């Protein structure tokens, strides 16, 4: 069974005032290390339900500032998605 996860990406503003890049060749882009904020709005039983919420959320404060930054991911229930572990790399002192 598939579920549909609705995400919204709030892009960080560039300190130098240059335009924020939201998409590259139509693909939504983000960089959490540079301050972009990803939010899960919900998990739905159909892509149609996820799309309906995205349409409604486009009218809400914050979301309406970046109305084209919604993404729907499909996940299979009970399927492992991260099977290799991870490492943490400490940040260098600034």
C-alpha positions in Angstrom: 0.0 0.0 0.0 1.3 3.5 -0.9 0.9 6.6 1.2 1.4 10.2 -0.1 3.5 12.6 2.0 2.8 16.3 1.3 5.9 18.6 1.9 6.4 22.3 1.7 9.8 24.0 1.4 10.2 27.5 2.8 13.4 28.8 1.1 15.8 30.9 3.1 16.4 34.4 1.7 19.8 35.2 0.4 21.7 37.7 2.6 23.1 39.5 -0.5 19.6 40.1 -1.8 20.0 37.9 -4.9 16.9 36.0 -6.0 16.1 32.7 -4.3 16.2 29.7 -6.6 13.2 27.5 -6.1 13.4 25.2 -9.0 16.0 23.9 -11.5 14.7 22.5 -14.8 11.3 22.2 -13.1 12.6 20.2 -10.1 12.1 21.7 -6.7 15.4 22.5 -5.0 16.3 23.0 -1.3 19.3 23.1 1.0 18.6 22.6 4.7 22.2 23.5 5.6 21.6 27.0 4.1 18.4 27.5 6.0 15.7 26.1 3.8 12.9 24.7 6.0 11.0 21.5 5.0 7.7 20.8 6.6 5.5 17.7 6.4 1.9 18.9 6.1 0.4 15.4 6.2 0.4 11.8 5.1 -2.6 10.8 2.8 -4.1 7.7 1.4 -4.3 9.1 -2.1 -2.3 11.6 -4.2 -5.6 13.4 -4.8 -6.1 14.1 -1.1 -2.6 15.3 -0.8 -3.1 17.6 -3.8 -6.3 18.9 -2.3 -4.5 20.0 0.9 -1.7 21.6 -1.1 -4.3 23.7 -3.0 -6.0 24.8 0.3 -2.6 25.5 2.0 -1.6 27.8 -0.8 -4.1 30.4 0.6 -2.6 30.3 4.1 0.0 32.7 5.5 3.5 31.6 4.8 2.5 29.0 2.3 1.1 31.6 0.0 4.5 33.3 -0.1 5.9 30.2 -1.9 2.8 28.6 -3.6 4.9 26.5 -6.0 7.0 24.9 -3.3 4.8 21.9 -2.4 6.0 18.4 -3.2 4.2 15.0 -2.9 6.3 12.0 -2.2 5.0 8.4 -2.5 6.1 5.9 0.1 5.3 2.2 0.4 4.1 1.3 3.9 6.4 -1.2 5.7 9.2 -0.6 3.2 12.6 0.2 4.7 13.9 3.5 3.2 17.2 4.0 5.1 19.1 0.8 5.6 22.8 1.8 5.9 23.0 3.9 9.1 24.7 7.3 9.2 27.6 9.3 10.6 27.6 12.7 12.2 30.3 15.1 11.1 31.0 17.9 13.6 30.9 21.5 12.2 34.1 23.4 12.2 34.3 26.2 14.7 33.6 29.6 13.0 
